[in-house]
Amino acid sequence: MEYKTTGLHVLIVEDNPGDYVLICEYLAEAFQNPECQRATSFEEAKRQISAKTFDALILDLTLPDLSGEALLEAMKPIVEQTPVIVLTGSINTKFAYLALSYGISDYLEKDGLTPIALFKSITYSLERNRISRKLRRSEENYRNLFMTNPVPNWIYDIETLKILDVNDAAISHYGYSRTEFLNMTMDEIHPLEELATVGISNEKQPQNVFDLRPGHYRHHIKSGETIDVSIQSNDIDFDGKRARMVISNDITQKLNAEKAILSSEQRFKTLVQESGDLITILDKDGNFLYTSPNHESILGRKNGQIANKNILDLVHMDDIEKVRAFYKGLISESRIYSLPFRLRHINGNYIWMESIGTNALNDQAINGLVLNSRDVTARVEHEKRIQEINERLTAIAKATSDAIYSYDYDTREISLLGTNYTNLFGYKFAEDVAPNDFFKDHLHPEDRQRTLEKLRNAIKDRKNSHFEIEYRFKRQNGSYAYILDRFDIIREKGVASKKVGAMQDISTRKLQETILSFEKQIYELNANPKINFEVVINKLVANIEELIPDSYCTILMLNEDGKTARHIAGDSLGQEYIDAVNGITIGPKAGSCGTSMYTGKKVIVSDIENDPLWEDFIEVARHFGLRACWSIPVKKGNGKVVGSFATYYKTPKAPHPDEINLVERVANMIGVLIENRESFEETERAKERYDIVAKATSDTIWDWNILEDKFDWNRGIQGVFGYKKSQVGESSRWWFDRIHPEDSIKMSVKLYSFLEQKTEKWQDEYRFACADGSYKYVFDRAFLVKDEEGKAIRMIGAMQDVTRQKQEEHRLKLMETVITQMKDSVIIGEADKTGNSLPKVIFANPAFTAMTGYKASEVIGKMPGIFMNRKPAKKDFDRLLQSMRNKQEFKFETLNARKNGEEYWVNVSMIPIWNAESEHTHWISIQRDITEEKRQEKEKEQLIRELTQNNKDLKQFSYITSHNLRAPLSNLTGLLNLIEDMPIENQELKEILNGFHKSTHLLNETISDLVRVVIIKDNPSIQKEEVLIKDVFENVFHQLSFMIGMYKPIINLKLEKVSILNINKAYLESILLNLLTNAIKYRSTERKLKIFVSSKIVGDSIQLVFKDNGIGIDMERNRDKIFGLYQRFHNYPDSKGLGLYLVKSQVESMGGSITVESTVDKGTSFTLTFKKQTTN
């Protein structure tokens, strides 16, 4: 095959698509229009090689069907025909030697792979392969030429140049048949430009003898191509003719090969001089014989600085023994790889190198050891970093429960750190390295595609390095664990090289989330009374069978006899199984379920065939193919076993801790469901009984949910108390708000004390409000419901209307109290149905004894005449008998005598008493001692006469006094007015006169005020008229227009057009004038004065409200003195304390009333109330 620089055909055997794309990109950079073809396995590569010829083959050592040495062995036939270059994730020296021994052309590391390195390796391999093949072919041709294989030769006539004879080789090589050859002349196979050199003219006429001297010529062949040939000829006699035998050796390919070799040598020289690899030839002792020019660029040493040196002179002292061992091995081997070692740079630093050594001591052209060395400093440092990371990861793996791993993208090798991988999943691998496809093969089928896609996207995502994925991963026991995989991708030069991650088992969390979800669903179903319990537990069983793969779940329930059980849920095993277990007798060896219910403990049987508990039931198990059974007893809250929950498997199986927790939780849940359903059914029955009782009784029944504060009432709340359904509240607040205020605190204290003590029964009596606002006495009894912790959660009670009973009791108590405690004498006598005689005494109270001197025992059973020593007047006695005959109440006063003979006045009442059947049964006689009253009446009459006379005398005195004082005071005032006009020089006299003037003026005002008070008090029949309030206010505002204009108060009037009956208009004006004047006088300097006056009708009265925002009055100190005469509450010089006294006097004289409310520094409000009269 000819050497190519373009259109190179390369087969890349690589199952990693990323690596394949990268190699193709490198080839495109190194060669023109290369054609890359991919095979993902060895078998696929064989098929493609057999169908097509490739220039080179690039091989990944780890393929799905073959890897390692087995792959090299299979590649032997291919290596002999096509150059094979091996790519690997890391250099393994021992394996590299092995690969070269199999004929591999080159062994490259993926991490250090570059387009230039790949170009060098391919071209070098191609050239070496081609040269070797050409040499072999040439040697073979030469050998056949001189021995057995004929070469093209012919005999031609020297004179005519006609070909006389040819051999088969010529026929085969030139393409002409023997007949065609024999009809040709020699000039026909030579190009025209060569005819002159062999003695032939352009006119194709012989000029002289055709002279084919040995040499290089070109010939035409039948296909039209021109070939280069080497000619040897000898003159011979052929059939008497001068002839010449020509041996023609086609050297076309030889010449092309020589050109290619020359070009290849030139390129090789360029590669050696400009390559990043060091080419070194050493003698067997390690002395430098030759160094490539790039030693200067890599080691900083020119050829002269290295000549006559031993390589060990440049090796780091710690690596000398390693290098010696390398050379020692190279002496005995033809080609080996070295371990990394350090060479000293000219600047004193060391560079890590790695060499491929070839033993060429027997090659006379070289006679040395050829080293092809590369600078691997970056790789070694990277490996050190990786080692440090691995050491840290190992430490982390020991400290965490997560499974720590690393994945090499080149080798696809999974390395596990620590023992957590085994702890979590049960797998254990030699050297802690998992098979390449182990991870992919153990993903849950439903998660595999999604997870692998996310992993591929993570490789493509160059912005982020940390990723998290959730998926399910298969454990060794066949179950799946939910995994949270948190990993980081390490990149070298932008290419993903390693993935380091931690797999956290989140199965418990996922399981809890799932369990909580379906528990909620099951509890909601169970809470719905319309859903049959069988549906609920069968739904529960179906959910568990989904959670535990390959499981068959059942629920058995103990019968009432406590010895046998029946199937209630789980039909996965079919009706035949249900029939087989129904009626099973529990016991110490009754399989898993029977034993579990018997012992009250969980029974885990991992292998039914070999467990003694199943000896008596082994045939049943075999019939249904059951190999494992885990059973958990179902218990109520009090610990009583009521059934069992079981999971069956058709293969031997031991439970995972999460599975044990799950089935135990389900068993507990079943117990709760059973209890809840039984409680609900019992509640329904109780509710039914409750409804029947509620309908049959007249009591008001209530139900208080204490935790939610929710009240339910039966129809009694409507029938007994008159509430409509829409009026009835649903909280305790509504209940408490309708308890009589006088009973509320007492009842609340007793109720909450009862709740704190947590006793079961409570009762109390109180008054409860009806819809119409009235109250009824109720006798309330309740029963307390508590939870398991003794906390009160519910209270159910019944109210009984005892109003009539209480009223009767109250009436009797009152009567008893009146009769027993009253000071009046009370006696009760049986009625004489004829009415012709006085009743016989059957009761006498203590007051009777105190008043008459007779003990009760002295009069009981006798007629009242025994203690009535003086007979009443004849007319009174006749009237008494008449009333008794008519059974009517009768009263009279009479003079009687006590037992000791002392006389006293008594007021006697005779009252008839009737029973429920309207029969007259008793008389009650109440006798009151009125002797003192008789005496006080006489004294009162005398006192009234004396007071009337005194009042007349006082009024006369007040008139005389005011008249007698008024004249002198008027004269005195006139004199003082005259003195004011007289000039007074003496300042002291002037001050005395001014003081005397003021005192006289005040005395005059006081006398005037007193006269006004006397007139008001002495005039009960003042003139009254119908007055409109608004008109009165207008008059008042007109009189105070000056003050209002001066202080500009804000006055807001809100008056209804109403008239007031029995009102004196002058008094009302005086009242409003006083109030308005006081509001202005006692205004606050801190704010604008505001006055609000309103009137409104309240019932049969009219109210006037007068408010201001003045300085106010301290009501706590002055409430009792507000309307007193000469009461002052502020230190104002012109305040006399008379205004409010006059206001109250005037209001009361008109039949009204006045009240006041005031706050210091906020203001005062007066409320005047009068009887109204509607105008016609």
KABELJO-V419992 format. One record per backbone hydrogen bond with DSSP energy under -0.5 kcal/mol. CO is the residue of the C=O (numbers start at 0). NH is the residue of the N-H. If there is no record, write none. Layout:
# KABELJO-V419992
CO|NH ; CO|NH
This chain:
# KABELJO-V419992
4|31 ; 7|9 ; 7|34 ; 8|54 ; 8|55 ; 9|11 ; 9|36 ; 10|12 ; 10|57 ; 11|13 ; 11|38 ; 12|59 ; 14|16 ; 15|19 ; 16|20 ; 17|21 ; 18|22 ; 19|23 ; 20|24 ; 21|25 ; 22|26 ; 23|27 ; 24|28 ; 25|29 ; 26|30 ; 30|32 ; 31|6 ; 31|7 ; 33|35 ; 34|9 ; 36|11 ; 38|13 ; 39|63 ; 40|44 ; 41|45 ; 42|46 ; 43|47 ; 44|48 ; 45|49 ; 46|50 ; 47|51 ; 54|82 ; 55|10 ; 56|58 ; 56|84 ; 57|12 ; 58|86 ; 60|62 ; 60|67 ; 65|62 ; 66|69 ; 66|70 ; 67|71 ; 68|72 ; 69|73 ; 70|74 ; 72|75 ; 74|77 ; 74|78 ; 75|79 ; 77|80 ; 77|81 ; 82|56 ; 83|104 ; 83|105 ; 84|58 ; 85|107 ; 86|60 ; 87|109 ; 89|91 ; 90|92 ; 91|95 ; 92|96 ; 93|97 ; 94|98 ; 95|99 ; 96|100 ; 97|101 ; 98|101 ; 98|103 ; 99|102 ; 105|85 ; 107|87 ; 109|112 ; 113|117 ; 114|118 ; 115|119 ; 116|120 ; 117|121 ; 118|122 ; 119|123 ; 120|124 ; 121|125 ; 122|126 ; 123|127 ; 124|128 ; 125|129 ; 126|130 ; 127|131 ; 128|132 ; 129|133 ; 130|134 ; 131|135 ; 132|136 ; 133|137 ; 134|138 ; 135|139 ; 136|140 ; 137|141 ; 138|142 ; 139|143 ; 140|144 ; 141|145 ; 142|146 ; 151|247 ; 152|166 ; 153|245 ; 154|163 ; 154|164 ; 155|243 ; 156|160 ; 157|209 ; 160|185 ; 161|156 ; 164|154 ; 166|170 ; 167|171 ; 168|172 ; 169|173 ; 170|174 ; 173|221 ; 176|180 ; 177|181 ; 178|182 ; 179|182 ; 180|183 ; 183|162 ; 184|187 ; 185|188 ; 186|189 ; 188|219 ; 190|193 ; 190|194 ; 191|194 ; 191|195 ; 193|197 ; 194|199 ; 195|198 ; 197|210 ; 198|206 ; 198|207 ; 200|203 ; 204|200 ; 208|210 ; 209|211 ; 210|212 ; 214|216 ; 214|230 ; 216|228 ; 217|190 ; 218|226 ; 220|223 ; 224|220 ; 226|218 ; 227|250 ; 227|251 ; 228|216 ; 228|230 ; 229|248 ; 230|214 ; 231|246 ; 233|244 ; 235|237 ; 235|242 ; 236|238 ; 237|240 ; 240|237 ; 240|242 ; 241|157 ; 241|158 ; 242|235 ; 243|155 ; 243|245 ; 244|233 ; 244|246 ; 245|153 ; 245|247 ; 246|231 ; 246|248 ; 247|249 ; 248|229 ; 248|250 ; 250|254 ; 251|255 ; 252|256 ; 253|257 ; 254|258 ; 255|259 ; 256|260 ; 257|261 ; 258|262 ; 259|263 ; 260|264 ; 261|265 ; 262|266 ; 263|267 ; 264|268 ; 265|269 ; 266|270 ; 267|271 ; 268|272 ; 269|273 ; 270|274 ; 276|278 ; 277|279 ; 277|372 ; 278|291 ; 279|370 ; 280|288 ; 280|289 ; 281|368 ; 282|285 ; 285|310 ; 286|282 ; 287|307 ; 289|280 ; 291|294 ; 292|295 ; 293|297 ; 294|298 ; 294|299 ; 294|300 ; 295|299 ; 298|345 ; 301|304 ; 301|305 ; 302|305 ; 302|306 ; 305|308 ; 308|287 ; 309|312 ; 310|313 ; 310|314 ; 313|343 ; 315|318 ; 315|319 ; 316|319 ; 318|322 ; 319|323 ; 320|324 ; 321|325 ; 322|326 ; 323|327 ; 324|328 ; 325|329 ; 326|330 ; 327|331 ; 328|332 ; 333|358 ; 335|356 ; 340|352 ; 341|315 ; 342|350 ; 344|347 ; 348|344 ; 350|342 ; 351|375 ; 351|376 ; 352|340 ; 353|373 ; 354|337 ; 354|356 ; 355|371 ; 356|335 ; 357|359 ; 357|369 ; 359|362 ; 359|366 ; 359|367 ; 361|363 ; 362|365 ; 362|366 ; 367|359 ; 367|369 ; 368|281 ; 368|370 ; 369|357 ; 369|371 ; 370|279 ; 370|372 ; 371|355 ; 372|277 ; 373|353 ; 373|375 ; 375|379 ; 376|380 ; 377|381 ; 378|382 ; 379|383 ; 380|384 ; 381|385 ; 382|386 ; 383|387 ; 384|388 ; 385|389 ; 386|390 ; 387|391 ; 388|392 ; 389|393 ; 390|394 ; 391|395 ; 392|396 ; 393|397 ; 394|398 ; 395|398 ; 395|399 ; 401|403 ; 402|502 ; 403|416 ; 404|500 ; 405|414 ; 406|408 ; 406|498 ; 407|411 ; 407|412 ; 412|407 ; 412|414 ; 413|433 ; 414|405 ; 416|403 ; 418|422 ; 419|423 ; 420|424 ; 420|426 ; 421|425 ; 424|475 ; 428|431 ; 429|432 ; 431|415 ; 433|413 ; 434|437 ; 436|440 ; 437|441 ; 438|441 ; 439|442 ; 441|473 ; 443|446 ; 443|447 ; 444|448 ; 446|450 ; 447|451 ; 448|452 ; 449|453 ; 450|454 ; 451|455 ; 452|456 ; 453|457 ; 454|458 ; 455|459 ; 456|460 ; 459|461 ; 464|488 ; 466|486 ; 468|484 ; 470|482 ; 471|443 ; 472|480 ; 474|477 ; 478|474 ; 480|472 ; 481|505 ; 481|506 ; 482|470 ; 482|484 ; 483|485 ; 483|503 ; 484|468 ; 484|486 ; 485|501 ; 486|466 ; 487|489 ; 487|499 ; 488|490 ; 489|496 ; 489|497 ; 490|492 ; 491|494 ; 494|491 ; 496|408 ; 496|409 ; 497|489 ; 498|406 ; 499|487 ; 500|404 ; 501|485 ; 501|503 ; 502|402 ; 502|504 ; 503|483 ; 503|505 ; 505|509 ; 506|510 ; 507|511 ; 508|512 ; 509|513 ; 510|514 ; 511|515 ; 512|516 ; 513|517 ; 514|518 ; 515|519 ; 516|520 ; 517|521 ; 518|522 ; 519|523 ; 520|524 ; 521|525 ; 522|526 ; 523|527 ; 524|527 ; 526|528 ; 527|530 ; 529|531 ; 531|534 ; 531|535 ; 532|536 ; 533|537 ; 534|538 ; 535|539 ; 536|540 ; 537|541 ; 538|542 ; 539|543 ; 540|544 ; 541|545 ; 542|546 ; 543|547 ; 546|548 ; 547|550 ; 551|647 ; 553|645 ; 554|567 ; 554|568 ; 555|643 ; 556|565 ; 558|561 ; 562|585 ; 563|558 ; 564|582 ; 564|583 ; 565|556 ; 568|554 ; 570|573 ; 573|577 ; 574|578 ; 575|579 ; 576|580 ; 577|581 ; 580|583 ; 583|564 ; 586|589 ; 589|593 ; 590|594 ; 591|595 ; 592|596 ; 593|597 ; 594|598 ; 595|599 ; 595|600 ; 602|604 ; 602|630 ; 603|605 ; 604|628 ; 605|652 ; 606|609 ; 607|610 ; 610|613 ; 611|614 ; 612|590 ; 613|616 ; 613|617 ; 614|617 ; 616|620 ; 617|621 ; 618|622 ; 619|623 ; 620|624 ; 620|625 ; 621|624 ; 626|607 ; 627|648 ; 628|604 ; 628|630 ; 629|646 ; 630|602 ; 631|644 ; 632|634 ; 633|641 ; 633|642 ; 635|638 ; 639|635 ; 641|557 ; 642|633 ; 643|555 ; 644|631 ; 645|553 ; 646|629 ; 647|551 ; 648|626 ; 648|627 ; 655|658 ; 655|659 ; 656|660 ; 657|661 ; 658|662 ; 659|663 ; 660|664 ; 661|665 ; 662|666 ; 663|667 ; 664|668 ; 665|669 ; 666|670 ; 667|671 ; 668|672 ; 669|673 ; 670|674 ; 671|675 ; 672|676 ; 673|677 ; 674|678 ; 675|679 ; 676|680 ; 677|681 ; 678|682 ; 679|683 ; 680|684 ; 681|685 ; 682|686 ; 683|687 ; 684|688 ; 685|689 ; 686|690 ; 687|691 ; 688|692 ; 689|693 ; 690|694 ; 691|695 ; 692|696 ; 698|700 ; 699|798 ; 700|713 ; 701|796 ; 702|704 ; 702|711 ; 703|705 ; 703|794 ; 704|708 ; 704|709 ; 709|704 ; 711|702 ; 713|716 ; 714|717 ; 714|718 ; 715|719 ; 715|720 ; 716|722 ; 717|721 ; 720|770 ; 723|726 ; 723|727 ; 724|727 ; 729|710 ; 730|733 ; 730|734 ; 731|735 ; 732|736 ; 733|737 ; 734|737 ; 735|738 ; 737|768 ; 739|742 ; 739|743 ; 740|744 ; 742|746 ; 743|747 ; 744|748 ; 745|749 ; 746|750 ; 747|751 ; 748|752 ; 749|753 ; 750|754 ; 751|755 ; 752|756 ; 753|757 ; 753|758 ; 759|783 ; 761|781 ; 763|779 ; 765|777 ; 766|739 ; 767|775 ; 769|772 ; 773|769 ; 775|767 ; 776|801 ; 776|802 ; 777|765 ; 777|779 ; 778|799 ; 779|763 ; 780|797 ; 781|761 ; 782|795 ; 784|792 ; 784|793 ; 786|789 ; 790|786 ; 792|705 ; 792|706 ; 793|784 ; 794|703 ; 795|782 ; 796|701 ; 797|780 ; 798|699 ; 798|800 ; 799|778 ; 799|801 ; 801|805 ; 802|806 ; 803|807 ; 804|808 ; 805|809 ; 806|810 ; 807|811 ; 808|812 ; 809|813 ; 810|814 ; 811|815 ; 812|816 ; 813|817 ; 814|818 ; 815|819 ; 816|820 ; 816|821 ; 817|821 ; 824|926 ; 825|844 ; 826|924 ; 827|841 ; 827|842 ; 828|922 ; 829|839 ; 830|832 ; 831|834 ; 838|863 ; 839|829 ; 840|860 ; 842|827 ; 844|847 ; 844|848 ; 845|849 ; 846|850 ; 847|851 ; 848|852 ; 851|898 ; 854|857 ; 854|858 ; 855|858 ; 855|859 ; 858|861 ; 861|840 ; 862|865 ; 863|866 ; 863|867 ; 864|867 ; 866|868 ; 868|870 ; 872|876 ; 873|877 ; 874|878 ; 875|879 ; 876|880 ; 877|881 ; 878|882 ; 879|883 ; 880|884 ; 881|885 ; 882|886 ; 882|887 ; 889|909 ; 891|907 ; 893|895 ; 893|905 ; 895|903 ; 896|868 ; 897|900 ; 901|897 ; 903|895 ; 904|929 ; 904|930 ; 905|893 ; 905|907 ; 906|927 ; 907|891 ; 908|910 ; 908|925 ; 909|889 ; 910|923 ; 912|920 ; 912|921 ; 914|917 ; 918|914 ; 918|920 ; 920|830 ; 921|912 ; 922|828 ; 922|924 ; 923|910 ; 923|925 ; 924|826 ; 924|926 ; 925|908 ; 925|927 ; 926|824 ; 927|906 ; 927|929 ; 929|933 ; 930|934 ; 931|935 ; 932|936 ; 933|937 ; 934|938 ; 935|939 ; 936|940 ; 937|941 ; 938|942 ; 939|943 ; 940|944 ; 941|945 ; 942|946 ; 943|947 ; 944|948 ; 945|949 ; 946|950 ; 947|951 ; 948|952 ; 949|953 ; 950|954 ; 951|955 ; 952|956 ; 953|957 ; 954|958 ; 955|959 ; 956|960 ; 957|961 ; 958|962 ; 959|963 ; 960|964 ; 961|965 ; 962|966 ; 963|967 ; 964|968 ; 965|969 ; 966|970 ; 967|971 ; 968|972 ; 969|973 ; 970|974 ; 971|975 ; 972|976 ; 973|977 ; 974|978 ; 975|979 ; 976|980 ; 977|980 ; 978|981 ; 982|984 ; 984|986 ; 985|989 ; 986|990 ; 987|991 ; 988|992 ; 989|993 ; 990|994 ; 991|995 ; 992|996 ; 993|997 ; 994|998 ; 995|999 ; 996|1000 ; 997|1001 ; 998|1002 ; 999|1003 ; 1000|1004 ; 1001|1005 ; 1002|1006 ; 1003|1007 ; 1004|1008 ; 1005|1009 ; 1006|1010 ; 1007|1011 ; 1008|1012 ; 1009|1013 ; 1010|1014 ; 1011|1015 ; 1012|1016 ; 1013|1017 ; 1015|1018 ; 1024|1026 ; 1024|1062 ; 1026|1028 ; 1026|1059 ; 1027|1031 ; 1028|1032 ; 1029|1033 ; 1030|1034 ; 1031|1035 ; 1032|1036 ; 1033|1037 ; 1034|1038 ; 1035|1039 ; 1037|1040 ; 1039|1043 ; 1040|1044 ; 1041|1045 ; 1042|1046 ; 1043|1047 ; 1048|1050 ; 1049|1051 ; 1049|1090 ; 1050|1052 ; 1051|1092 ; 1053|1094 ; 1055|1057 ; 1057|1028 ; 1058|1172 ; 1059|1026 ; 1062|1024 ; 1062|1064 ; 1063|1067 ; 1064|1068 ; 1065|1069 ; 1066|1070 ; 1067|1071 ; 1068|1072 ; 1069|1073 ; 1070|1074 ; 1071|1075 ; 1072|1076 ; 1073|1077 ; 1074|1078 ; 1075|1079 ; 1076|1080 ; 1077|1081 ; 1079|1082 ; 1081|1110 ; 1083|1086 ; 1088|1049 ; 1089|1108 ; 1090|1051 ; 1091|1106 ; 1092|1053 ; 1093|1104 ; 1095|1097 ; 1095|1102 ; 1096|1098 ; 1097|1100 ; 1099|1171 ; 1100|1097 ; 1101|1169 ; 1102|1095 ; 1103|1105 ; 1103|1167 ; 1104|1093 ; 1104|1106 ; 1105|1165 ; 1106|1091 ; 1107|1163 ; 1110|1160 ; 1112|1114 ; 1113|1116 ; 1113|1117 ; 1114|1118 ; 1117|1120 ; 1117|1121 ; 1118|1121 ; 1120|1123 ; 1123|1126 ; 1125|1127 ; 1129|1131 ; 1131|1134 ; 1136|1125 ; 1136|1126 ; 1137|1141 ; 1138|1142 ; 1139|1143 ; 1140|1144 ; 1141|1145 ; 1142|1146 ; 1143|1147 ; 1144|1148 ; 1145|1149 ; 1146|1149 ; 1146|1151 ; 1147|1150 ; 1152|1168 ; 1154|1166 ; 1156|1164 ; 1158|1161 ; 1158|1162 ; 1162|1158 ; 1163|1107 ; 1164|1156 ; 1165|1105 ; 1166|1154 ; 1167|1103 ; 1168|1152 ; 1169|1101 ; 1170|1060
